[in-house]
Amino acid sequence: MNRIKVHFLGGAGTVTGSKTYLDTPELNIMVDCGMFQGLKELLELNWKPLPIEVSKIDFVLVTHGHLDHTGYLPRLIKEGFTGKIIGTSPTLAITEIILQDSAKIHEEEAEKANAEGFSKHHPALPFYNLKDVERTLNFFEFQELEQWSQLSKNIKFRFVYNGHIIGSCFIELEIFGKLFVFSGDIGRQNDYLLDSPKFPKWADYVFMESTYGHKLHPKENIIDLLTTLIKETVTNRGNLIIPSFAVERLQSLMYVLWKLYRQNSIPNIPIFIDSPMGNNVLKVFEQFPEWHKLGMKEYHAMCQHFNIISSYADTWQTIDNPRPKIVIAGSGMVTGGRVLTYLKQLINSPSTTVLLVGYQAEGTRGRLLLEGTREVKIFGKYVPVKATIKHMESLSAHADQTELINWLSGIKNVPELIFLMHGEPTALNGLRIKIKDTFGWKVSIPFLSEEAEILIP
């Protein structure tokens, strides 16, 4: 009897910090290695050592490059990891960009906290720095799509395309003849830039995301909504600020706005892209054209339409520019990045509109704005919110409940167990009920730090 111990070290009962650790008789494997974001009690978990022997991890398999799936990697190495970090080529390229950006933000925030004295830690230290990231890159190893890779005598895996962001995949991990499927984050049908996700055809155990497990994306008319907001911004001589994830969401927004301009649906309002990480991600789209729908001619024409900001000095020039304008800046949940500088200066103006696109996790500034907060804390100081706050879910890179159920519908057998992860409690329970009603399958919702034991004859 082969005993598999599954440790849910992150992404359990929450949408962040995805880390699933499998202790098997042959190898120790971690699937994803993300940072916690949002609530203070989750952020504090990042600083606690993992409750496993990190030096015994042989492989980290990465579904995609987002921070909540990769952001803990430099800390893992500081804790003693010496194995391999495996992902698709675009995933590793995205991971490098995201980790470097994250390290810079950690360094800048620690420096600012020390200079202005708003941290309870003396001195405030970065979670990790750029040197830690450079060291992490030495452990990267890429794997081609849909090619089985033998990790040991009885364990093999492969990556299968699942949309979401460039390079993203679900993982099929065969252990002693049983197929463990890790969904990663599942993408949308009919995405602007990416192909629709592929479906698993067989699974004994499924570890599945549930971000929108309880709801359907609204049937919004993105074109009409954006057109209206932009015209109102011009009329009010104001600013339309769009906090955006640098990977996929930014590129999707650019594509939609460029199409609207080409069709003469919106005035020629200046559009500023202030996301150093987003600029680097655009290069990944150029590097891996087979991973997205844009032709290179169309891609270059789109990029030339926008004002790409490269320096912090240009950020301030953009803020001081009195013309009506659109600013797209990171980060998507308003947890950090350049968008904070814009919001600190402009969110107290009634002529400003903030458009939140996609999911806003509990405990983030984005969620607070969505829920109607009258003030928001930025760089240690509270700023009154007088701007109009709008929300648009239709550009979300996450599948909704119907798309999640469709993804499961390709499985021809009856899985032994579905583990629901990467969701808040309401979403997890909503998807649990839907799966039981639709398929009659056994579903488990693991809690953070839970251990599950799987026996394989």
N, C-alpha and C positions, 0 to 999 in steps of 0.2 A: 504494500500500500504506500503510495507516494503522497506525502503531506505537503500541501501548499498553504502558507500563511500569507494572508493579504492584510496589509496595514494601510488604513485610510488616513494618511498624514496631512491631507489638504483637499480642498474641493469637496468636502463632505459636509452637508448642511449649509454650505455657502457657495458662492460663485467664484471664489478666488482661491489662490494657493494650491492649485491642483498638484497633488503628489500621491501616487499609489505605488506601494512597495510590495513586491512579491518575493517571499523567501521560499525557495524551492530546494529540493535535494541536490540539484546540480548547479544552479546559479541564483544570484540575488539581483533582481531587476527592478528598477524604478521607472514608472511610466509618468512622464512630465515631472517638472521640478519648479513649480511656480511660487511667486511671492503672494502673500496675503495683501489685500487692499481693503480700504473702506473703514470699518469700525475700529475704534482704538484697541479693543481687546484682540482683534484679529491682527492688527499691525504689530502688536507686542509679541505675538507668536513668532514673527519672523526672527526675532532676536534670541529665541530659545533654541538650544541645540535639538536636533531631531532625536526622537526616542528609539533610535536604532543604531547599530554599529556602522557608521557611514563608510568606513574603510573596507567593509565587506561587500559593498555594492559593486557588481561587475559591469553593469550597463545601465545607462539612462536612455530610454527611448522617448523621443520628443514628437508629439503629434503636430505641433505648430509653434510659431515663434512668439506669440503674445506673452507679455510680462507675467500674467497669472499662470502661465504654463512653463516659463523658462527663467523667471527672474531670480530664483533662489540658487541657480547653478554656481555662481561664484562663491557663495557661502558654503555650498556642498563641498567644494574643493578645499576651502579653508578648514572644513571639518574632517578632511582626510580622504576624500574620494580620489581614486587613482584609475578608475576604469575608463570606458568609452562612452561618449555622448553621441547618439546616432539620430540623424534626421535626414529628410530630403535636402537636396542642395539649396533650394530657395528658403526652406525653413531655417537652415543653419545661417544663411546670409541675413535673414530677418532677425534671427536671434542675436547675432553679433551686433547689429545696428541697435536693437532694443536694449541690450545689456550695456553697450557703450553710452547710450543716452541716459539710461537709468543711473549708471555710475556718476555721470556728470551732474545729474540732478541731486543725487545723494551728497556729492562733494560740495555743490553750491549751497544746498540747504544747510549743511553742517557749518559751512563758513559763515553764512548769513546769520544763523542762530547764534554762533559764537560772537559775531560782531555786534548784534543787536540785543543779545541776552534774553531771547524768548524761549530758550530750551531749559528744561529742568536738569539736563545733564551738563556737567562741566569737566572737560570740554565736550561739546556735541561731536560725535564721530559719524562719518558716513557708514551706511550699511555695508557697502563695499566701494572700492575705487577703481579707476581705470586700469591700474596695474593688475588688480584681481581679475578683471575681465580679460585682459590680454593673456593671462595664465590659463584661463578657462578655455580659450580658443584652441589651445594645444590638444584638448581632449576630443575635439570634434571629428566625426567621421560620417561621410554622407552615404546614403543608400538610395538606389534607384527605386522608382515606383513598381509595385506589384512583383518584385523579385524576392523570392524566399531567401532568407539568410540564416544559415545554421549557426546558432550561438553555442550549442553544446550537443551532446549525443541525442538528447530527447527534447530539445527546445529550439524552435525556429520561429521567425517572424517575417512579416512583410508590411509595407505601407500601401494603403489603398486611398485614392483620391476622394476627398469629401468636401471640396469647396471651402467656404468660410473665409480664408485668406490665402494669398499665394503661398504654395508649398504645403498647405495643410492636408493632413491625411487621418484616417482612422487606422488603427493597428490591429492586425490579426496575429496573435501570439499563440502558437501551438506548444502545449506543455504536456508531455507524456500522452499524446494523442487527443487531448481535449483542447478545444479552440476557445481562447479568451479574446474577446473583441473589446477594444477600447475606442470609444467613438471620437475622442477629442471633442472639439466643437464642430457641430454639423452645420454646413452652409445652407444657403437658400436655393430654391428652385428659381430659374430665370433671373439670375444675378446679372447686373450690368456688365461686369468684367470677367466673371468666372463661370466655368461650366457647372452644371448641376452635380451635386454629390453622388457618388456611387453608393450602392447598398451592399451590406454583407449578405451572403447567401446561406451561411451556416454559422451557428454560434452555440457553444455550450454555456458560456458565461459572458454576459454583456455588462460593461461598465459605461454608463451612458450619461451624457450631459442633459440637463433639464432646465436650462436658463429660462426658456419660455414654455416650460412644460404645462402650464395651466392656462395659457391664453393663445389667441390667434393674433397675428399682426393685423392692424386695422387696414381697411381698403382705402388708404390715403391716396390722393392724387398728388404725388410728389411735385410734379411739374407745376400744377396750379398753386400749391402752397408756397413753393420757392418763388415763383413769379410774383405772387401777391406780397410776400415779405420784402422782396427786393424793390419793388415799386414803392412800397410804403417807406422803405429806408431812404430812397431818393427824395420822395416828397417831404419827409421829415428832416432831411439833411442830417441823417443820423448814421449809426454804425450797426451793421448786422454781424454779430460775433458768433462763430460756429465752433465750439470746442469739438475737436475731432480726434479719434484714434488715428495715428499716423499710418497704420497698415490697413489697407483696403478701404476703410471709410473715407479717408482723405481722397484717395484716387477715384472712388465712386462719386463723391461730391464734385470733384474737378470735372469728371466726365459729364455729369448732368448739367452743371453750370455752363460748360463749354458748348454743349448741344443747344441749350437755351439761347445762348448768345448767337450761335450760328443760324438759328431759326428766327432770329430777330424777336424773340419772345420777351427778352429783358433788355433794358438800356445798357449801354457800355459803361457800367459802373466798375471802378477799379477793384480787383480782387487780389488780396494779399494772402500768400501761403506762408505762415510763420511757424514752421516746424522743421528744424534741422533733421530730425529723424525721418519725417515724411519725405523730405528731399532725397535722402539716401534710399528710402524704400522705392521711390520712383526709378532709381537706377537698377534696383532688383527687377522691376517690371521690364526694363530694357534688356537686362542680362538674361532673363528667362522668358522669352516671348511665347514659348510653347505652353506655358502655364496660365495664360489668360487670353481673352478674346481680341484685345486691341492689336490692330496692325501697327507696324512701326511708323508708318507715315502719319497715321491718325494720332498715334501716341505723341510724336514730336510736335504736331500742330496743336494738340491740346496743351502741352506744357508751355508753349510759347505764348499762350493767351494770358498766363498768370504772372503776377509779380512775386517772384520767389525771394523771400527775405533770408539773408544769410548771416547777418550780424545783429547783435543786441542793440547797437546804435540805430540800425534801421527799424527795429521794433519801436523805439521811441519816436523816430521821425514819422512812422505810420500813425501812432497814437496822436501826435500833434497835428497831423494833416487834417484840416477842417472839412475836407470834401466828404460827401457820403461814400461809404466804402463797405466792402465785405472783407472780413478777416477770418480765415480758417487757421486755427492754431491748436496744438496739443496742450492738454490731454483730453480724451473723450469724456471722462467722468469728472473733469475739472479737479483732479487730484494733484496735479503738478504741471510743470512745463510752462511754455511761453504764454498760454492763454491767461494765466493768473495775472500777469503784468497788465494785459488789456483790461481784464475785469476790474482790477483794483482801481484803474483810472476812469473807466467808462460805465461800470454797472450802476453807478448812482445817478445816471442821466436818463430821463424819461424818453429821450430820442434813441436810446440804444435798445436793440432787440438781441436776446441771446437765444439761439436755436440749438437745443439739445437733440442730438441724433443718436438713436440706439439706446442700449441698456444703461441704466444708472444704478450702480450697486448701492446697497444699504450702507449708510455711513459716509458716503462721498459727498462732496460739495454739489455735484450734479444732481444727486437725489434730493438734497436740501432745497436747491433752486426749483426742482420739479414740484416739490411739495409746498412751495409758496413761502419759503423763509423770507423774513423782512431784512435780514442782514446776514452777511457771510464773512467768515474769518479768512483773511488772506495775509500771508507773511506776518502772522502774529497780531493783526489788527482787524477789528470788525468794520466792514464797509456796508453802508445801507444799500439795499437793492431797490432801485427805482425803475430799472429796465423792465421791458416786457419779456417774459420767459415763454418760449414756445417749445414744443416737443414733437419730434417726428420719428416714429418707430420703423417706418417702412424701409429705411436704409440699413436696418440691423443686419449684421452678418450672421446672426444665429437663426436657425430653423425655429418655427413656431410649433405648437402642439401637433397640428395636422402634418407638418413636414417631418417631425420626429416620429410619428406613428407610421408614416409612409416609409421612412428609413428602416424601421423594424420589420415592415411587411415583406421585405425581400428574404427574410430568414425562413428557410424551408422546414427546419426541424423545430422542436419545442425546446427552447433553452432551459437549462436546469435552474438558472437564476438570473434575474436582471438586477444589477446594482444601479440605483439612481444617484447621480452625483452632480456637482457643479450647478447647484440651484438653491434658491432660498426656500424655506419650508413650504410656503404656499404652492410654489411651482413644482417642487418635488412630490407633494401629495397629490396635486392635480394630475400629474403625469402617471403616478402610480395607479390611480383609479382608472384613468383612460386605458392604460395597458391591460389591466385586469379585465375591464369591460370589453375591450376589443379582442384580446387574444386569450385571456384566461391564464396568463403566465404568472409564475411566482416572482414577486418583486420585493426587493429589500432596499431600505433607505439607511445606509450606514451613517453613524455619527462620527464626528471628528475624533481621531485617534482610536477608533474601533479596530479590532482585529477579527478577521473571519478566517475560518479554516476550511479548506477544500481537500477532500480525499479522492485520489485517483487510483483505481486498482492497477 
